[in-house]
Amino acid sequence: MNFIKTIISYFLLFIIPMDLLAVDLYKSIQKVIHREVPSQDVDSDGVLDYLDDCPDSFINTSVNAKGCAVAAFVALLPNGKKHNAIVVENEMGSVEVDKAYTFVRMGSQDEEPTEPEAISKAELDKMFPFIAQNIYKKASRYTLYFSGTHLRSASQRKIKVIYQDIEKRKNPIIKIVGYTDSVGNEKKNLILGDKRAKKIKKLIDNEGLKYLQITLESMGEKNQKIKTKDEVDETLNRRAEILIQ
């Protein structure tokens, strides 16, 4: 009898831990089963974060099913011309957009451009706020003249007007192109044109002015304002042109 009690006691000691283990396992499974699917969409692009390959897309950006920005979004804006059209083309095909406030998308070079779709000015402004703030506003063009890499005195005064123009715009886009005359080596003139463009950017940055984007380019002795032969010293060709929009 005592032998039987001993066996039962060992059996109970063995079965109780197994029962506790089964309960813990059941609770763990229930946690997995009842775990809520994440519903957060940090970048507000309509694709939940756990499905989003690009969780930091700009707000209101057009995205694909994976939450990544569409490779190309091309919209035609009014420009005051009678015939206003653009052709959007890649290796898979092309489509003509000939009505203002119409757009097409291209997901990649392996996808054919979509058919044109209408979009309102309000929708376009919401997707691309800088368009409403700047592109509809008339672009400004300025020319500053150099002696070496230093602005000539008249241009030193004129650049203050450029500062004011940049300051009154919200998130302006700026392009600066440096040029030279035809004196000297062509490669060295490309470098000199680049230095002139960088000089203007440095002056703008030193003023603490804010911009959405700034691009620099050097044309060297190409695209002369005053056409000359080689090795001609021409003051009006030693310049930088600034586009602000």
N, C-alpha and C positions, 0 to 999 in steps of 0.2 A: 504493500500500500504506500509506504513512504517512497519507494522507488518510483511509483506512478506519479505521486505529487511532485517529485523532483523533476521528472520529465516534463510535466505540465508547466511548472514554473519556468524552466528553460525555454519552453515553447512560447510562453507569454512574453518573456524577456526579448525573444527574437521577433515576434510579430508586432509588438508595439512600436519599435523604431521604424519598421517597414511601413506601418500605418501613418506615422508622422511624416515619413518621407513622401508617401503618396499624397498626403494633404498639401505639403509644400509644393510638390510638382503640379498638383491641380490648380493651386493658387497662381503659380507662375504662368500656366497655360491660359488661365482666365485673364490675366493681365495682358497677355499678348493678344488674345481674342478681342478684348474690349478696349484695347488701346485706340485712342482716337487718331484718325488720319490727320496729319498736319494741314491746317487750312490757311496758313500765313502766306501772304503775297507781298513781300517787302517792296518790290519795285512797281507794284500796281499795274502789271502788264496783262493781268487776266490768267496767268499761268502760275499755279501754286508752287511754292518754293521747292517742295520735294520732287517736282517734275521739271523744275526750271534749270536748264543748263547755263543760263546767263541771268543770275538773280540780281544783277546790278544795272539792268537796262535803264536808260533815261525814261522818266515818266512820259507817258503818251506816245512812246515810240512804237511804231508798227513792228510786231514780232511774229515769229512762226510758232508752230506747235510746241517747240522746245523752249520757248521763251527768249530766243535770241533775235536780235534786230534783223529785219529783212536786209539783205545785202544792198539793195538799191531801191529807193523810193523816188520816183521822178515825177514831179508835178509841173505843169505849164501854167505860168502866171501871165496876166495881161501885161502887154508892154506898149500899148498904144498903136501898134502896127496893124495894117489891114489884114495881112496874112501872117498868122502867128502859129508856128508849128515846130515840133521837134521829132526826131526819129530815135527811138530807143532800140538798141540792137545788141545782140550777143551771138554766140555760135549756134544757138538753137533757133533763132528767128528774130524778126524785127516787127515793130508796131509804130505807127505814126500817131502822135498826139497833136491834134489841131484845134482844140477848144480850150480856152482859159479855164482854170480851176478843174482840170482833169488830170488824173495821175495813172501811172502803171507801176507795177512792182516786178523786181527780179530777185528770186531767192538765191541764185548762184548762176555760174556760167553754164551749168547743166540743165537749167530750167528756162523755158521760153518765157519772155515777158508776158505779163497778164494783159488782158484786154483793157482799154482805157475805162476808167470809172470816174464819175463826177464826185467832186468834193467841194464843200462850201468854204468860203473864206474863213468863217468862224472856226470850222473844224481844222483847217490847215494852220491857222494861228495857234490853236490849242496844242497841236502836235509839235509845231516848231515856233515857239514864242519869239525867237530872235527875228523871224521873218516879219512879224507884225511890228516889232520894235525898230527894225533897221532897214530891211530890204525894201520895204515900201517907201522908206524915207530916201530922198535923193542922195545918191553917192557923191562924194566930194573927191576931187583930184587936185593934187598940189605938186609943184616942182621946186626943189631946193637945189642950189648950186654950190659947188665945192671948189676949194683950192687944196689939192692933196686930199687929206681926209678931214679937213676942217671946213665948216660952213662959211661961206662968204658973208659979209656983214649984213647985206640985205636979207639973206636967207635966215640969219640968226633972229632977225625981227619977225620974219614971216612964220617961223615955226611956232610962235606963240599962238597964231591963229589956228594952227593944226591942233595944238593942245586943247584949245577951247572947243573945237569941233569934236574931238574924241570925248571930252568930258561931258558934253551935252547928250551924247548917245548912250543908250543902255546896251551893254555887251556888243560893242562895235567889232567888225571884222576889218582888219588892216592888212594891206599888202604893200611892201616896200621893194622897189627895184632900183638897183644901183647901176650907173652907166659911167663910161669914160670917153675921152676923145680917142683919136686913132694913133696917138704918139705912143711908141713902145711896143713891147711884146704882147701878143694877143692873150696868152695865158696869164701874164702878170696883170693885164687889164681886167681880166675876169676876177682875179683876186682883189684888185683895187675896187672894182664895182661892189664886190661883196662887203669890203670894209666900209664903204659908204652907206650901204643898206644897214649894216650892223650899228653904225654910228647913230643913225636916226632912231633905231629901236632903243639903243641905250639912253638917248635923250628922253624918249617917251617914258621909258621905265623909271628914269631918275625923277620924273615928275610925279610918280606914283599913280599914273593913269591906269584904269582898268579896261580890259578888252576881252572879248570872247576868244579871238584867234588873231595871231599875227604871223605872216609868212614873209620870208626874205628871199630875194632872187638877185642874181647878177647877170647882166647882159653884156658886161664889158664894153667893147667898142661897137657892138651891134646895135641896130635900131637907133642910129644917130638922129638927134633932133635937127642938126644942121649937117646935111650931107657933105662929106669931105673926102679927099683922097687920103691915103695912108700917110702917117707921120705929120698930121696937121693939128696944131695946137688950137682947139676951139673951146672957149669958155662955156658956151651953152650946151656942149655935150658932156661936160663934167658935172653930172647931176644925179639926183635921186628923185624918183617919182613915187608919190604916196597916194594910194587909193583907200578911202575910208567909206564903209557902208554898214 
